[in-house]
Amino acid sequence: MSLLTRYCRECEQDRAFDQPHDGQGCCPDAIDGDCLEWACTECGAALLIGLPGPMANLGSLRGVA
């Protein structure tokens, strides 16, 4: 099991995150098998890490009309 500690916006504190596809050998949603999906082990909130190119900047567009 892969675990990673990151800030969870839902829990409002650092939490452990794991990958929901861990143990299946590869991520069914990724061509190269490198899963970008992580889930908070406390509340289940999703976290995407390593988005390519323009998708990585979508969070900075919040509030833009």
BELPEKA-V880248 format. One record per residue. RES is the residue in one letter. SS is DSSP state (~ for helix, > for strand, _ for the rest). PHI is phi in whole degrees, 0 to 359 (none if undefined). D_CENTER is the distance of its C-alpha to the mean C-alpha in Angstrom with 2 decimals. Layout:
# BELPEKA-V880248
RES	SS	PHI	D_CENTER
RES	SS	PHI	D_CENTER
This chain:
# BELPEKA-V880248
M	_	none	14.93
S	_	269	12.31
L	>	237	11.52
L	>	213	10.06
T	>	259	11.25
R	>	216	9.72
Y	>	285	11.19
C	>	260	10.38
R	_	293	11.99
E	_	285	13.30
C	_	279	14.87
E	_	61	15.83
Q	>	195	15.66
D	>	294	13.97
R	>	220	12.53
A	>	279	11.49
F	>	239	8.10
D	>	230	8.66
Q	_	263	7.92
P	_	295	9.80
H	_	263	11.62
D	_	302	12.76
G	_	97	16.53
Q	_	269	17.09
G	_	95	17.72
C	_	195	15.29
C	_	277	12.61
P	_	291	14.78
D	_	263	12.86
A	_	243	13.08
I	_	297	16.60
D	_	272	16.38
G	_	83	14.50
D	_	274	11.72
C	_	288	8.61
L	_	266	5.59
E	>	270	3.88
W	>	227	3.62
A	>	228	6.25
C	>	297	8.74
T	_	286	11.87
E	_	269	14.13
C	_	245	13.32
G	_	88	10.56
A	_	302	8.66
A	>	276	5.40
L	>	221	2.61
L	>	253	2.67
I	_	238	4.82
G	_	88	8.36
L	_	297	9.32
P	_	280	13.05
G	~	46	15.96
P	~	299	16.57
M	~	297	13.26
A	~	293	11.89
N	~	261	14.67
L	~	299	14.37
G	~	297	13.41
S	~	282	16.73
L	~	271	18.67
R	_	302	18.38
G	_	89	21.99
V	_	274	23.54
A	_	275	26.23
